Amino acid sequence: MDNEKEPITTTIAETENYLAWRADEPDNESTYHLELNNVTLHFFKEEWQEFLDLIETIVDEEL
């Protein structure tokens, strides 16, 4: 297998049950992934930013 074609993955944050990570693809696209127990959500960069904005709004409302 050609390692140059494999994405480079980076853990963003991790808890006992959840994991957020980024994959930098060979085509210079970054994808973001949330593993929540047995569910995984996949985001492109623009979708990830919108999701982060949503979470920020939720957190601000709860404070």
PyMOL Python script that loads the backbone (N, CA, C, O; Angstrom):
from pymol import cmd

cmd.read_pdbstr("""\
ATOM      1  N   MET A   1       0.846  -1.189   0.000  1.00  0.00           N
ATOM      2  CA  MET A   1       0.000   0.000   0.000  1.00  0.00           C
ATOM      3  C   MET A   1       0.886   1.244   0.000  1.00  0.00           C
ATOM      4  O   MET A   1       1.896   1.286   0.702  1.00  0.00           O
ATOM      5  N   ASP A   2       0.519   2.242  -0.771  1.00  0.00           N
ATOM      6  CA  ASP A   2       1.288   3.466  -0.889  1.00  0.00           C
ATOM      7  C   ASP A   2       0.952   4.404   0.265  1.00  0.00           C
ATOM      8  O   ASP A   2      -0.159   4.932   0.322  1.00  0.00           O
ATOM      9  N   ASN A   3       1.903   4.622   1.198  1.00  0.00           N
ATOM     10  CA  ASN A   3       1.666   5.444   2.375  1.00  0.00           C
ATOM     11  C   ASN A   3       1.404   6.906   2.036  1.00  0.00           C
ATOM     12  O   ASN A   3       0.762   7.609   2.817  1.00  0.00           O
ATOM     13  N   GLU A   4       1.887   7.379   0.886  1.00  0.00           N
ATOM     14  CA  GLU A   4       1.663   8.766   0.501  1.00  0.00           C
ATOM     15  C   GLU A   4       0.190   9.037   0.201  1.00  0.00           C
ATOM     16  O   GLU A   4      -0.230  10.194   0.203  1.00  0.00           O
ATOM     17  N   LYS A   5      -0.587   8.013  -0.053  1.00  0.00           N
ATOM     18  CA  LYS A   5      -2.000   8.173  -0.368  1.00  0.00           C
ATOM     19  C   LYS A   5      -2.890   7.980   0.860  1.00  0.00           C
ATOM     20  O   LYS A   5      -4.113   8.085   0.758  1.00  0.00           O
ATOM     21  N   GLU A   6      -2.306   7.707   1.986  1.00  0.00           N
ATOM     22  CA  GLU A   6      -3.063   7.534   3.218  1.00  0.00           C
ATOM     23  C   GLU A   6      -3.284   8.889   3.887  1.00  0.00           C
ATOM     24  O   GLU A   6      -2.385   9.730   3.882  1.00  0.00           O
ATOM     25  N   PRO A   7      -4.472   9.112   4.466  1.00  0.00           N
ATOM     26  CA  PRO A   7      -4.683  10.367   5.192  1.00  0.00           C
ATOM     27  C   PRO A   7      -3.846  10.408   6.465  1.00  0.00           C
ATOM     28  O   PRO A   7      -3.531   9.376   7.057  1.00  0.00           O
ATOM     29  N   ILE A   8      -3.496  11.620   6.869  1.00  0.00           N
ATOM     30  CA  ILE A   8      -2.804  11.824   8.137  1.00  0.00           C
ATOM     31  C   ILE A   8      -3.872  12.190   9.158  1.00  0.00           C
ATOM     32  O   ILE A   8      -4.592  13.172   8.979  1.00  0.00           O
ATOM     33  N   THR A   9      -3.979  11.412  10.217  1.00  0.00           N
ATOM     34  CA  THR A   9      -5.025  11.647  11.202  1.00  0.00           C
ATOM     35  C   THR A   9      -4.447  12.279  12.466  1.00  0.00           C
ATOM     36  O   THR A   9      -3.323  11.988  12.876  1.00  0.00           O
ATOM     37  N   THR A  10      -5.256  13.157  13.069  1.00  0.00           N
ATOM     38  CA  THR A  10      -4.876  13.859  14.289  1.00  0.00           C
ATOM     39  C   THR A  10      -6.054  13.829  15.247  1.00  0.00           C
ATOM     40  O   THR A  10      -7.176  14.164  14.867  1.00  0.00           O
ATOM     41  N   THR A  11      -5.805  13.432  16.480  1.00  0.00           N
ATOM     42  CA  THR A  11      -6.845  13.477  17.497  1.00  0.00           C
ATOM     43  C   THR A  11      -7.020  14.915  17.963  1.00  0.00           C
ATOM     44  O   THR A  11      -6.049  15.573  18.337  1.00  0.00           O
ATOM     45  N   ILE A  12      -8.256  15.403  17.939  1.00  0.00           N
ATOM     46  CA  ILE A  12      -8.575  16.756  18.395  1.00  0.00           C
ATOM     47  C   ILE A  12      -8.872  16.732  19.889  1.00  0.00           C
ATOM     48  O   ILE A  12      -8.345  17.546  20.647  1.00  0.00           O
ATOM     49  N   ALA A  13      -9.721  15.793  20.308  1.00  0.00           N
ATOM     50  CA  ALA A  13     -10.078  15.643  21.720  1.00  0.00           C
ATOM     51  C   ALA A  13     -10.617  14.238  21.930  1.00  0.00           C
ATOM     52  O   ALA A  13     -11.155  13.612  21.016  1.00  0.00           O
ATOM     53  N   GLU A  14     -10.456  13.754  23.176  1.00  0.00           N
ATOM     54  CA  GLU A  14     -10.890  12.393  23.474  1.00  0.00           C
ATOM     55  C   GLU A  14     -11.307  12.296  24.934  1.00  0.00           C
ATOM     56  O   GLU A  14     -10.646  12.836  25.822  1.00  0.00           O
ATOM     57  N   THR A  15     -12.415  11.599  25.167  1.00  0.00           N
ATOM     58  CA  THR A  15     -12.834  11.248  26.515  1.00  0.00           C
ATOM     59  C   THR A  15     -12.981   9.728  26.557  1.00  0.00           C
ATOM     60  O   THR A  15     -12.622   9.039  25.602  1.00  0.00           O
ATOM     61  N   GLU A  16     -13.496   9.220  27.640  1.00  0.00           N
ATOM     62  CA  GLU A  16     -13.650   7.771  27.766  1.00  0.00           C
ATOM     63  C   GLU A  16     -14.572   7.207  26.682  1.00  0.00           C
ATOM     64  O   GLU A  16     -14.339   6.103  26.190  1.00  0.00           O
ATOM     65  N   ASN A  17     -15.619   7.955  26.305  1.00  0.00           N
ATOM     66  CA  ASN A  17     -16.614   7.443  25.360  1.00  0.00           C
ATOM     67  C   ASN A  17     -16.662   8.160  24.017  1.00  0.00           C
ATOM     68  O   ASN A  17     -17.325   7.684  23.096  1.00  0.00           O
ATOM     69  N   TYR A  18     -15.977   9.290  23.884  1.00  0.00           N
ATOM     70  CA  TYR A  18     -16.095  10.105  22.674  1.00  0.00           C
ATOM     71  C   TYR A  18     -14.720  10.443  22.114  1.00  0.00           C
ATOM     72  O   TYR A  18     -13.727  10.520  22.837  1.00  0.00           O
ATOM     73  N   LEU A  19     -14.698  10.641  20.792  1.00  0.00           N
ATOM     74  CA  LEU A  19     -13.447  10.980  20.123  1.00  0.00           C
ATOM     75  C   LEU A  19     -13.743  11.936  18.974  1.00  0.00           C
ATOM     76  O   LEU A  19     -14.654  11.700  18.181  1.00  0.00           O
ATOM     77  N   ALA A  20     -12.972  13.012  18.890  1.00  0.00           N
ATOM     78  CA  ALA A  20     -13.025  13.923  17.747  1.00  0.00           C
ATOM     79  C   ALA A  20     -11.658  13.877  17.078  1.00  0.00           C
ATOM     80  O   ALA A  20     -10.629  14.014  17.740  1.00  0.00           O
ATOM     81  N   TRP A  21     -11.653  13.682  15.759  1.00  0.00           N
ATOM     82  CA  TRP A  21     -10.388  13.603  15.052  1.00  0.00           C
ATOM     83  C   TRP A  21     -10.510  14.187  13.645  1.00  0.00           C
ATOM     84  O   TRP A  21     -11.605  14.307  13.094  1.00  0.00           O
ATOM     85  N   ARG A  22      -9.363  14.545  13.085  1.00  0.00           N
ATOM     86  CA  ARG A  22      -9.294  15.140  11.752  1.00  0.00           C
ATOM     87  C   ARG A  22      -8.442  14.244  10.868  1.00  0.00           C
ATOM     88  O   ARG A  22      -7.443  13.674  11.307  1.00  0.00           O
ATOM     89  N   ALA A  23      -8.853  14.135   9.629  1.00  0.00           N
ATOM     90  CA  ALA A  23      -8.071  13.419   8.626  1.00  0.00           C
ATOM     91  C   ALA A  23      -7.688  14.399   7.530  1.00  0.00           C
ATOM     92  O   ALA A  23      -8.553  14.971   6.866  1.00  0.00           O
ATOM     93  N   ASP A  24      -6.386  14.591   7.343  1.00  0.00           N
ATOM     94  CA  ASP A  24      -5.888  15.422   6.247  1.00  0.00           C
ATOM     95  C   ASP A  24      -5.621  14.493   5.068  1.00  0.00           C
ATOM     96  O   ASP A  24      -4.700  13.676   5.086  1.00  0.00           O
ATOM     97  N   GLU A  25      -6.453  14.645   4.049  1.00  0.00           N
ATOM     98  CA  GLU A  25      -6.418  13.751   2.900  1.00  0.00           C
ATOM     99  C   GLU A  25      -5.306  14.146   1.928  1.00  0.00           C
ATOM    100  O   GLU A  25      -4.856  15.292   1.938  1.00  0.00           O
ATOM    101  N   PRO A  26      -4.867  13.223   1.102  1.00  0.00           N
ATOM    102  CA  PRO A  26      -3.818  13.516   0.115  1.00  0.00           C
ATOM    103  C   PRO A  26      -4.208  14.622  -0.877  1.00  0.00           C
ATOM    104  O   PRO A  26      -3.332  15.268  -1.453  1.00  0.00           O
ATOM    105  N   ASP A  27      -5.510  14.844  -1.080  1.00  0.00           N
ATOM    106  CA  ASP A  27      -5.956  15.887  -2.011  1.00  0.00           C
ATOM    107  C   ASP A  27      -6.092  17.251  -1.330  1.00  0.00           C
ATOM    108  O   ASP A  27      -6.722  18.160  -1.871  1.00  0.00           O
ATOM    109  N   ASN A  28      -5.494  17.391  -0.130  1.00  0.00           N
ATOM    110  CA  ASN A  28      -5.498  18.624   0.664  1.00  0.00           C
ATOM    111  C   ASN A  28      -6.846  18.965   1.266  1.00  0.00           C
ATOM    112  O   ASN A  28      -7.026  20.075   1.766  1.00  0.00           O
ATOM    113  N   GLU A  29      -7.799  18.043   1.235  1.00  0.00           N
ATOM    114  CA  GLU A  29      -9.086  18.224   1.891  1.00  0.00           C
ATOM    115  C   GLU A  29      -8.962  17.675   3.308  1.00  0.00           C
ATOM    116  O   GLU A  29      -8.388  16.606   3.517  1.00  0.00           O
ATOM    117  N   SER A  30      -9.499  18.407   4.279  1.00  0.00           N
ATOM    118  CA  SER A  30      -9.547  17.901   5.649  1.00  0.00           C
ATOM    119  C   SER A  30     -10.973  17.501   5.967  1.00  0.00           C
ATOM    120  O   SER A  30     -11.919  18.224   5.653  1.00  0.00           O
ATOM    121  N   THR A  31     -11.120  16.350   6.590  1.00  0.00           N
ATOM    122  CA  THR A  31     -12.428  15.913   7.063  1.00  0.00           C
ATOM    123  C   THR A  31     -12.350  15.734   8.574  1.00  0.00           C
ATOM    124  O   THR A  31     -11.301  15.406   9.128  1.00  0.00           O
ATOM    125  N   TYR A  32     -13.474  15.956   9.214  1.00  0.00           N
ATOM    126  CA  TYR A  32     -13.555  15.903  10.675  1.00  0.00           C
ATOM    127  C   TYR A  32     -14.535  14.817  11.058  1.00  0.00           C
ATOM    128  O   TYR A  32     -15.531  14.589  10.372  1.00  0.00           O
ATOM    129  N   HIS A  33     -14.241  14.146  12.166  1.00  0.00           N
ATOM    130  CA  HIS A  33     -15.020  12.978  12.555  1.00  0.00           C
ATOM    131  C   HIS A  33     -15.288  13.020  14.049  1.00  0.00           C
ATOM    132  O   HIS A  33     -14.398  13.315  14.847  1.00  0.00           O
ATOM    133  N   LEU A  34     -16.528  12.719  14.416  1.00  0.00           N
ATOM    134  CA  LEU A  34     -16.915  12.573  15.815  1.00  0.00           C
ATOM    135  C   LEU A  34     -17.368  11.143  16.030  1.00  0.00           C
ATOM    136  O   LEU A  34     -18.295  10.675  15.369  1.00  0.00           O
ATOM    137  N   GLU A  35     -16.728  10.457  16.936  1.00  0.00           N
ATOM    138  CA  GLU A  35     -17.143   9.105  17.309  1.00  0.00           C
ATOM    139  C   GLU A  35     -17.829   9.213  18.660  1.00  0.00           C
ATOM    140  O   GLU A  35     -17.205   9.551  19.666  1.00  0.00           O
ATOM    141  N   LEU A  36     -19.124   8.919  18.667  1.00  0.00           N
ATOM    142  CA  LEU A  36     -19.948   9.024  19.866  1.00  0.00           C
ATOM    143  C   LEU A  36     -20.508   7.633  20.153  1.00  0.00           C
ATOM    144  O   LEU A  36     -21.551   7.249  19.625  1.00  0.00           O
ATOM    145  N   ASN A  37     -19.802   6.891  20.992  1.00  0.00           N
ATOM    146  CA  ASN A  37     -20.125   5.486  21.241  1.00  0.00           C
ATOM    147  C   ASN A  37     -20.136   4.744  19.915  1.00  0.00           C
ATOM    148  O   ASN A  37     -19.087   4.632  19.279  1.00  0.00           O
ATOM    149  N   ASN A  38     -21.285   4.231  19.471  1.00  0.00           N
ATOM    150  CA  ASN A  38     -21.317   3.443  18.237  1.00  0.00           C
ATOM    151  C   ASN A  38     -21.769   4.250  17.018  1.00  0.00           C
ATOM    152  O   ASN A  38     -22.104   3.667  15.987  1.00  0.00           O
ATOM    153  N   VAL A  39     -21.782   5.583  17.122  1.00  0.00           N
ATOM    154  CA  VAL A  39     -22.166   6.452  16.014  1.00  0.00           C
ATOM    155  C   VAL A  39     -20.954   7.307  15.629  1.00  0.00           C
ATOM    156  O   VAL A  39     -20.275   7.863  16.493  1.00  0.00           O
ATOM    157  N   THR A  40     -20.696   7.404  14.330  1.00  0.00           N
ATOM    158  CA  THR A  40     -19.638   8.286  13.844  1.00  0.00           C
ATOM    159  C   THR A  40     -20.248   9.290  12.877  1.00  0.00           C
ATOM    160  O   THR A  40     -20.952   8.917  11.939  1.00  0.00           O
ATOM    161  N   LEU A  41     -19.970  10.573  13.117  1.00  0.00           N
ATOM    162  CA  LEU A  41     -20.411  11.648  12.237  1.00  0.00           C
ATOM    163  C   LEU A  41     -19.204  12.147  11.456  1.00  0.00           C
ATOM    164  O   LEU A  41     -18.119  12.310  12.015  1.00  0.00           O
ATOM    165  N   HIS A  42     -19.393  12.387  10.167  1.00  0.00           N
ATOM    166  CA  HIS A  42     -18.319  12.845   9.288  1.00  0.00           C
ATOM    167  C   HIS A  42     -18.674  14.231   8.756  1.00  0.00           C
ATOM    168  O   HIS A  42     -19.809  14.467   8.343  1.00  0.00           O
ATOM    169  N   PHE A  43     -17.706  15.146   8.766  1.00  0.00           N
ATOM    170  CA  PHE A  43     -17.928  16.518   8.332  1.00  0.00           C
ATOM    171  C   PHE A  43     -16.825  16.961   7.377  1.00  0.00           C
ATOM    172  O   PHE A  43     -15.658  16.616   7.558  1.00  0.00           O
ATOM    173  N   PHE A  44     -17.209  17.731   6.357  1.00  0.00           N
ATOM    174  CA  PHE A  44     -16.212  18.490   5.612  1.00  0.00           C
ATOM    175  C   PHE A  44     -15.919  19.762   6.407  1.00  0.00           C
ATOM    176  O   PHE A  44     -16.634  20.080   7.357  1.00  0.00           O
ATOM    177  N   LYS A  45     -14.876  20.481   6.022  1.00  0.00           N
ATOM    178  CA  LYS A  45     -14.408  21.626   6.800  1.00  0.00           C
ATOM    179  C   LYS A  45     -15.516  22.650   7.064  1.00  0.00           C
ATOM    180  O   LYS A  45     -15.666  23.116   8.194  1.00  0.00           O
ATOM    181  N   GLU A  46     -16.289  23.001   6.039  1.00  0.00           N
ATOM    182  CA  GLU A  46     -17.356  23.992   6.205  1.00  0.00           C
ATOM    183  C   GLU A  46     -18.438  23.482   7.147  1.00  0.00           C
ATOM    184  O   GLU A  46     -18.963  24.240   7.963  1.00  0.00           O
ATOM    185  N   GLU A  47     -18.769  22.212   7.038  1.00  0.00           N
ATOM    186  CA  GLU A  47     -19.772  21.610   7.918  1.00  0.00           C
ATOM    187  C   GLU A  47     -19.270  21.572   9.362  1.00  0.00           C
ATOM    188  O   GLU A  47     -20.033  21.809  10.298  1.00  0.00           O
ATOM    189  N   TRP A  48     -17.999  21.275   9.533  1.00  0.00           N
ATOM    190  CA  TRP A  48     -17.392  21.227  10.862  1.00  0.00           C
ATOM    191  C   TRP A  48     -17.477  22.595  11.532  1.00  0.00           C
ATOM    192  O   TRP A  48     -17.822  22.698  12.710  1.00  0.00           O
ATOM    193  N   GLN A  49     -17.161  23.643  10.775  1.00  0.00           N
ATOM    194  CA  GLN A  49     -17.223  24.990  11.335  1.00  0.00           C
ATOM    195  C   GLN A  49     -18.653  25.346  11.744  1.00  0.00           C
ATOM    196  O   GLN A  49     -18.864  25.945  12.798  1.00  0.00           O
ATOM    197  N   GLU A  50     -19.618  24.985  10.929  1.00  0.00           N
ATOM    198  CA  GLU A  50     -21.018  25.237  11.275  1.00  0.00           C
ATOM    199  C   GLU A  50     -21.418  24.459  12.526  1.00  0.00           C
ATOM    200  O   GLU A  50     -22.140  24.972  13.380  1.00  0.00           O
ATOM    201  N   PHE A  51     -20.942  23.212  12.629  1.00  0.00           N
ATOM    202  CA  PHE A  51     -21.219  22.410  13.823  1.00  0.00           C
ATOM    203  C   PHE A  51     -20.609  23.059  15.069  1.00  0.00           C
ATOM    204  O   PHE A  51     -21.255  23.117  16.115  1.00  0.00           O
ATOM    205  N   LEU A  52     -19.370  23.548  14.960  1.00  0.00           N
ATOM    206  CA  LEU A  52     -18.734  24.221  16.094  1.00  0.00           C
ATOM    207  C   LEU A  52     -19.495  25.478  16.482  1.00  0.00           C
ATOM    208  O   LEU A  52     -19.637  25.772  17.669  1.00  0.00           O
ATOM    209  N   ASP A  53     -19.987  26.225  15.496  1.00  0.00           N
ATOM    210  CA  ASP A  53     -20.807  27.403  15.782  1.00  0.00           C
ATOM    211  C   ASP A  53     -22.084  27.006  16.525  1.00  0.00           C
ATOM    212  O   ASP A  53     -22.501  27.695  17.457  1.00  0.00           O
ATOM    213  N   LEU A  54     -22.695  25.910  16.118  1.00  0.00           N
ATOM    214  CA  LEU A  54     -23.889  25.411  16.792  1.00  0.00           C
ATOM    215  C   LEU A  54     -23.595  25.055  18.242  1.00  0.00           C
ATOM    216  O   LEU A  54     -24.348  25.436  19.139  1.00  0.00           O
ATOM    217  N   ILE A  55     -22.515  24.334  18.476  1.00  0.00           N
ATOM    218  CA  ILE A  55     -22.140  23.941  19.835  1.00  0.00           C
ATOM    219  C   ILE A  55     -21.848  25.173  20.686  1.00  0.00           C
ATOM    220  O   ILE A  55     -22.233  25.223  21.855  1.00  0.00           O
ATOM    221  N   GLU A  56     -21.173  26.165  20.114  1.00  0.00           N
ATOM    222  CA  GLU A  56     -20.879  27.392  20.846  1.00  0.00           C
ATOM    223  C   GLU A  56     -22.175  28.098  21.253  1.00  0.00           C
ATOM    224  O   GLU A  56     -22.284  28.600  22.372  1.00  0.00           O
ATOM    225  N   THR A  57     -23.144  28.136  20.357  1.00  0.00           N
ATOM    226  CA  THR A  57     -24.437  28.743  20.671  1.00  0.00           C
ATOM    227  C   THR A  57     -25.138  27.983  21.792  1.00  0.00           C
ATOM    228  O   THR A  57     -25.707  28.591  22.699  1.00  0.00           O
ATOM    229  N   ILE A  58     -25.098  26.678  21.728  1.00  0.00           N
ATOM    230  CA  ILE A  58     -25.717  25.861  22.778  1.00  0.00           C
ATOM    231  C   ILE A  58     -25.059  26.130  24.128  1.00  0.00           C
ATOM    232  O   ILE A  58     -25.747  26.323  25.131  1.00  0.00           O
ATOM    233  N   VAL A  59     -23.745  26.143  24.151  1.00  0.00           N
ATOM    234  CA  VAL A  59     -23.005  26.363  25.406  1.00  0.00           C
ATOM    235  C   VAL A  59     -23.319  27.756  25.957  1.00  0.00           C
ATOM    236  O   VAL A  59     -23.542  27.911  27.158  1.00  0.00           O
ATOM    237  N   ASP A  60     -23.339  28.768  25.088  1.00  0.00           N
ATOM    238  CA  ASP A  60     -23.641  30.129  25.524  1.00  0.00           C
ATOM    239  C   ASP A  60     -25.046  30.231  26.108  1.00  0.00           C
ATOM    240  O   ASP A  60     -25.263  30.960  27.076  1.00  0.00           O
ATOM    241  N   GLU A  61     -25.990  29.512  25.532  1.00  0.00           N
ATOM    242  CA  GLU A  61     -27.388  29.528  26.006  1.00  0.00           C
ATOM    243  C   GLU A  61     -27.505  28.853  27.371  1.00  0.00           C
ATOM    244  O   GLU A  61     -28.331  29.246  28.195  1.00  0.00           O
ATOM    245  N   GLU A  62     -26.692  27.858  27.602  1.00  0.00           N
ATOM    246  CA  GLU A  62     -26.762  27.093  28.853  1.00  0.00           C
ATOM    247  C   GLU A  62     -26.087  27.807  30.018  1.00  0.00           C
ATOM    248  O   GLU A  62     -26.347  27.467  31.172  1.00  0.00           O
ATOM    249  N   LEU A  63     -25.235  28.780  29.751  1.00  0.00           N
ATOM    250  CA  LEU A  63     -24.517  29.486  30.812  1.00  0.00           C
ATOM    251  C   LEU A  63     -25.349  30.516  31.460  1.00  0.00           C
ATOM    252  O   LEU A  63     -24.887  31.198  32.374  1.00  0.00           O
TER     253      LEU A  63
END
""", "prot")
cmd.dss("prot")
cmd.show_as("cartoon", "prot")
cmd.util.cbc("prot")
cmd.orient("prot")
